[in-house]
Amino acid sequence: MHWFSDLNQHWGLWAEVFTSAVESSRALGSRHDEAVHLNYLAWAHNNCRYDHTAALQTAELALTAAREIADTLQTGWALGYAAGALQRLGRIDEAIGRLREAAACLEGQTSANGRLAELTVLNTLGNNLRDVGRAEEALAVHRRSEAICRTGMPGQSTDLVAAYHAVALAETGRDLAALRRWAEAEEPLRRAVTNFERARMAAWSEPARLDLGRVLRHLNHLDEARDFLRAADDALGGLNSPRQAEASAELVELDRMRTTQGR
């Protein structure tokens, strides 16, 4: 259910599903499975319920379990999920520290699952660096992610690798936008939206659509920007995404620009 849950983050029931999985792991006496499903549960608290305090607490339990059995992969995931919660709680410096630790932990992983974990951590690290105004560093990290995706990962489906590549493209576009390199940001964001739509990953395509609409507004492509921003505003509302407020604000700014320009 793990990868399927990524396609449907807005369902909100994933915390219930993975809570049951954690309880089952404990009933079976499997410390490994407990670490795995605690990590999934931390993801659900972060991305489905937006309960970041619960996500942090759950990730710390996963980290304890993973270290107890010397499971490097689950240790890396736990550090990454804890960092995601810390970032959302405004504790950015702590989040960056956890992510650097996770990246170092996962760098030696050679399995396909290990490479996916490394990609996830790198993308999140880049996001945090961008959030604290270090967009050039973020861009280098996300381009490293792109390079890993282009190399490919034997043992993983091409669709899954394509989805990760789309994430790296979207983040690269956001980095370039943060650097006000609007013309360069347009192409990777367009590719990301197309790839997410092809994979039917609405929870990923709509934030990227919002970011593309913002870039198009800055490029003065106002009609196309309105189309993207309206679609993102509607879809993000249906997904219960906190980023809907950004889409609404962008539409207000777009209307101001159109009025100023007499269009």
C-alpha positions in Angstrom: 0.0 0.0 0.0 3.0 2.3 0.4 3.4 3.5 -3.2 -0.4 3.5 -3.8 -0.8 5.8 -0.8 1.5 8.3 -2.5 -1.1 8.6 -5.3 -4.0 9.3 -2.9 -2.6 11.4 -0.1 -5.8 13.3 0.3 -7.8 10.3 1.4 -6.8 10.9 5.0 -7.3 7.3 6.1 -3.7 6.3 5.7 -2.9 7.1 9.3 -5.5 4.5 10.3 -4.2 2.0 7.8 -0.6 2.3 9.0 -1.5 2.4 12.6 -3.1 -1.0 12.1 0.1 -2.1 10.4 2.2 -1.0 13.3 0.0 -2.8 15.7 0.2 -6.0 13.5 4.0 -5.7 13.4 4.2 -5.5 17.2 1.8 -8.5 17.6 4.1 -10.5 15.3 7.1 -9.4 17.3 8.9 -8.1 14.2 11.0 -5.1 15.1 12.0 -4.6 11.4 8.3 -4.4 10.3 7.6 -2.1 13.2 10.3 0.3 12.0 9.0 0.1 8.4 5.4 0.8 9.3 6.2 3.4 11.9 8.0 5.3 9.1 4.9 4.9 6.9 2.7 6.2 9.7 5.0 9.2 10.2 4.6 9.9 6.5 0.8 9.8 6.9 0.8 12.1 9.9 2.9 14.6 7.9 1.3 14.4 4.5 -2.3 13.4 5.1 -3.3 14.7 8.5 -0.8 17.6 8.7 -0.2 16.6 12.3 3.5 17.3 12.4 4.0 16.8 16.1 2.6 13.3 15.8 4.8 12.7 12.8 7.9 13.7 14.7 7.0 11.5 17.6 6.3 8.5 15.3 9.5 9.0 13.3 11.5 9.1 16.5 10.0 5.7 17.5 10.9 4.4 14.0 14.4 5.7 14.4 14.8 3.9 17.8 13.6 0.6 16.3 15.7 0.9 13.2 18.9 1.6 15.1 18.2 -1.2 17.6 18.3 -3.7 14.7 21.1 -1.8 12.8 18.8 -1.3 9.7 20.5 1.5 7.8 17.7 1.9 5.2 15.0 2.4 7.8 17.3 4.6 9.8 17.7 6.9 6.8 13.9 6.9 6.2 13.2 7.7 9.9 15.7 10.6 9.9 14.1 11.9 6.7 10.5 11.7 8.1 11.6 13.4 11.3 13.2 16.1 9.3 9.9 16.6 7.3 8.1 17.1 10.6 10.7 19.5 12.0 10.6 21.6 8.8 6.8 21.9 9.0 7.1 22.8 12.7 9.4 25.7 11.8 12.6 24.0 13.2 14.5 24.3 9.9 18.1 24.1 11.1 17.3 20.9 13.0 15.6 19.5 9.9 18.6 20.3 7.7 20.9 18.6 10.2 18.7 15.5 10.2 18.6 15.4 6.4 22.4 15.7 6.1 22.6 12.8 8.5 20.1 10.8 6.5 21.9 11.5 3.2 25.2 10.3 4.7 23.4 7.2 6.0 21.9 6.3 2.7 24.7 7.3 0.4 26.3 3.8 0.6 23.0 2.0 -0.2 23.1 0.1 -3.4 19.7 -1.5 -3.4 16.9 0.1 -5.6 14.9 0.9 -2.4 18.0 2.5 -0.9 18.4 4.7 -4.0 14.8 5.8 -3.7 15.3 6.7 -0.1 18.3 8.7 -1.0 16.4 10.5 -3.7 13.6 11.4 -1.2 16.1 12.7 1.3 18.0 14.7 -1.3 14.8 16.3 -2.6 13.7 17.2 0.9 17.1 18.6 1.8 17.0 20.8 -1.2 13.6 22.1 -0.2 14.8 23.0 3.2 17.8 24.8 1.8 15.6 26.8 -0.5 13.3 27.7 2.3 16.2 29.3 4.2 17.3 31.3 1.2 20.0 29.0 0.0 18.5 28.3 -3.4 21.8 27.9 -5.2 22.7 25.0 -2.9 19.2 23.6 -3.3 19.5 23.7 -7.1 22.8 21.7 -6.9 21.1 19.1 -4.6 18.1 18.7 -6.9 20.2 18.4 -10.0 22.1 15.6 -8.2 18.6 13.9 -7.8 17.9 14.4 -11.5 21.2 12.8 -12.4 20.4 9.7 -10.3 17.0 9.4 -12.0 18.6 9.7 -15.5 21.0 6.9 -14.6 18.1 4.6 -13.7 17.6 2.1 -10.9 17.6 -1.6 -11.9 14.9 -3.4 -10.1 12.5 -0.5 -9.9 9.7 0.1 -12.4 10.3 2.8 -15.0 7.0 4.4 -13.9 8.3 4.8 -10.3 11.6 6.2 -11.5 9.7 8.6 -13.8 7.7 9.8 -10.9 10.8 10.5 -8.9 12.3 12.3 -11.9 9.2 14.4 -12.1 9.7 15.4 -8.4 13.3 16.4 -9.1 12.2 18.5 -12.1 9.5 20.2 -10.1 12.0 21.1 -7.3 14.6 22.3 -9.9 11.9 24.6 -11.3 11.1 25.9 -7.8 14.8 26.5 -7.1 15.1 28.5 -10.4 12.0 30.5 -9.5 13.4 31.3 -6.1 16.5 32.6 -7.9 14.1 34.6 -10.1 15.4 32.8 -13.2 11.8 32.6 -14.5 12.5 31.7 -18.1 14.7 28.7 -17.0 12.1 27.6 -14.4 9.3 27.2 -16.9 10.5 24.1 -18.8 11.2 21.8 -15.9 7.9 22.7 -14.2 6.0 22.0 -17.5 7.7 18.6 -17.7 6.9 17.9 -14.1 3.2 18.7 -14.5 2.9 16.6 -17.6 4.7 13.6 -16.0 2.6 13.8 -12.8 -0.6 14.0 -14.8 0.5 10.9 -16.8 1.0 9.1 -13.6 -2.3 10.4 -12.1 -0.5 11.9 -9.1 -2.8 14.8 -8.3 -1.2 15.5 -4.9 2.0 16.3 -6.9 0.7 17.7 -10.2 -1.4 20.5 -8.6 1.3 22.1 -6.5 3.6 22.0 -9.6 0.7 23.5 -11.6 0.5 26.4 -9.1 4.2 27.0 -9.3 4.1 27.0 -13.1 1.2 29.5 -13.0 3.3 31.8 -10.8 6.3 31.5 -13.1 4.0 32.3 -16.1 2.7 35.3 -14.3 6.2 36.6 -13.8 6.9 36.0 -17.5 3.8 38.2 -18.2 2.0 35.3 -19.9 -1.1 36.3 -18.1 -3.8 34.4 -19.9 -2.0 31.1 -19.6 -1.1 31.8 -16.1 -4.7 32.4 -15.2 -5.7 29.0 -16.7 -3.0 27.2 -14.6 -3.8 29.1 -11.4 -7.5 28.6 -11.6 -7.1 24.9 -12.2 -4.6 24.6 -9.3 -6.9 26.6 -7.0 -9.9 24.3 -7.7 -7.8 21.1 -7.5 -5.9 22.0 -4.3 -9.2 22.8 -2.6 -10.4 19.3 -3.4 -7.2 17.8 -2.1 -7.5 19.7 1.2 -4.0 21.1 0.5 -2.8 24.1 2.6 -1.3 25.4 -0.6 -4.7 26.4 -1.9 -4.3 29.8 -0.1 -1.2 30.4 -2.3 -3.1 29.7 -5.5 -5.9 32.1 -4.4 -3.3 34.8 -3.6 -1.7 34.4 -7.0 -5.0 34.8 -8.7 -5.6 38.1 -6.8 -2.1 39.3 -7.8 -2.8 38.3 -11.4 -6.0 40.3 -11.5 -4.1 43.3 -10.1 -1.5 43.0 -12.9 -4.2 42.6 -15.6 -6.0 45.8 -14.3 -2.7 47.7 -14.2 -2.0 46.7 -17.8 -5.5 47.3 -18.9 -6.1 43.7 -20.0 
